[in-house]
Amino acid sequence: MPLCVADAFILRTYPLKESDKIVSFFTREWGKRRGVARGARRPKSKFGAMLEPLTQVRIQYFEREGKDLSTIDHCETVASMMPALASNGGSLLHSVAVSLMVEVADRMLPDHEVSDATFRLLQVVTQATRGAAGDAVWLPLSYYLYWMVRLGGFLPNLSLSPEALTLAGNFARQPLPALDGGVAAACAGAAGRELRHALYAALTGHLEAHLRVWPMLLELES
């Protein structure tokens, strides 16, 4: 049972037995993995809030030969989304944005396939989301969807309004921290909605399935 130590983002957790959790996590070194966190559902678990979605962690786990599930031994939080969600008053928009990012990553990323570009994208987008107040979260969410589609290799020829095409061009040419308030305002308006809907169509076409969180996002756009 070799011990693996990796930088990772927590994606999803699922209950297992009375006190354990199955954890889906995306590592920089070895791609997406799944493991069992023993006792993680107990009130005084050593994992605490470390297994919340999009928490960036330093994780230690044991690979078991011939088994799909590893055993998670230890986690250290690098950056958590929880304080940002709390500081935004439990913002529904922030919560839905995080849920959509997680769903896209968990469904798009193949098991065990390394993608340093995707890991770096998650780093910059989660940092921006933690620092976004109110409608500003539309910017990192839209940027994330654009680059997940582009990194996946199925970005279509976008037939959009000039404003939405300009927004896509800004995403293509500039890193997220360099984008200004004008781009953020466009993401929160009609151009951002148009671009996100085109990217959603590309995603669902690739996955051959709809995203569970998308209808909640539609309600917040109106």
Secondary structure, DSSP 8 states (H G I E B T S, - for coil): --EEEEEEEEEEEEEETTTEEEEEEEETTTEEEEEEETTTTSTT-TTTTTTSTT-EEEEEEE--TT-S-EEEEEEEEEE-SHHHHHHTTS-HHHHHHHHHHHHHHHHHS-BT---HHHHHHHHHHHHHHHT--GGGGHHHHHHHHHHHHHHHT--------HHHHHHHHHHHHS-GGG--HHHHHHHHSHHHHHHHHHHHHHHHHHHTS--TTHHHHHHHH-
